[in-house]
């Protein structure tokens, strides 16, 4: 497994994977390992390119080979979250309704375990009253991402970072 890092407008992203698969995409304050290899595995390079396109406003959907992680329930929730279009949000309750569950809290727990931040857009899931509830990358990043995607009804000021 290799780790590479991408500087973004909202902080450093760590991408772990290999030639064929991405294992995780997370925000980090400091890299856990410094990049020492000149070789970047193909799928990590694709991920970096697609994330750069996203932050440049050129990409709406991601096409990456993600490792199958999590429980069956978590994968079901993440799959549903992937259907939320850029510029839109859904409440935890609405996601629960869509997968035939009665527990928005369970949706929140599964969302919090998402290992593929931004690519599986859990930042698009909100509290029932539209509150910016938790996000593994932090609420400030969630707010930035939603403003960037024009999904919040507040002025477009992207200067949180």
ABEGO torsion letter per residue (X at the ends): XBBBBBBBAAEBBBBBEBAABBABBBBBABBABBBABABBBAAAAAAAAAAAAAAAGABABBBBBBBBBEBAAAAAAAAAAAABBBGBBBBAAAAAAAAGBABAAAAAAAAAABABBGABBAAABBBAAGBBBBBAAEAAAAAAAAAAAGABBBBBBAAAX
